[in-house]
Amino acid sequence: MKYMTREQALELLNSYAARLSEHFDAVQILASYLEPDGTTAAVASGQGNWYARQGMAHAFVERTRAEEIADEIQRDDEDEE
């Protein structure tokens, strides 16, 4: 994997967000990358309706959380049988 600086990561995300926004009403991109010192960092870029972008990000987190809880309940039920 190629290391990049925060500025390079933001430039890349901003260019893709701008390109995607030509086709979508709202775009939100979340990404992590390795910095040259080997640490992991995160960046985000978005275009379009801020409220829609916030809602999409919230729904993504909540859906993932709900799926994890459902899987845990199913495992507990199977263990009890």
ChimeraX attribute file (.defattr): number of C-alpha atoms within 10 A of each C-alpha:
attribute: neighborCount
match mode: 1-to-1
recipient: residues
	/A:1	5
	/A:2	7
	/A:3	14
	/A:4	14
	/A:5	14
	/A:6	16
	/A:7	10
	/A:8	11
	/A:9	21
	/A:10	17
	/A:11	13
	/A:12	12
	/A:13	20
	/A:14	17
	/A:15	12
	/A:16	16
	/A:17	21
	/A:18	16
	/A:19	13
	/A:20	16
	/A:21	16
	/A:22	12
	/A:23	9
	/A:24	12
	/A:25	12
	/A:26	19
	/A:27	22
	/A:28	20
	/A:29	15
	/A:30	11
	/A:31	12
	/A:32	11
	/A:33	18
	/A:34	17
	/A:35	16
	/A:36	12
	/A:37	9
	/A:38	9
	/A:39	9
	/A:40	10
	/A:41	13
	/A:42	13
	/A:43	14
	/A:44	14
	/A:45	19
	/A:46	20
	/A:47	20
	/A:48	16
	/A:49	13
	/A:50	13
	/A:51	10
	/A:52	14
	/A:53	18
	/A:54	14
	/A:55	12
	/A:56	15
	/A:57	15
	/A:58	11
	/A:59	12
	/A:60	11
	/A:61	11
	/A:62	12
	/A:63	12
	/A:64	11
	/A:65	12
	/A:66	11
	/A:67	11
	/A:68	12
	/A:69	12
	/A:70	12
	/A:71	12
	/A:72	12
	/A:73	12
	/A:74	12
	/A:75	11
	/A:76	11
	/A:77	10
	/A:78	9
	/A:79	8
	/A:80	7
	/A:81	5
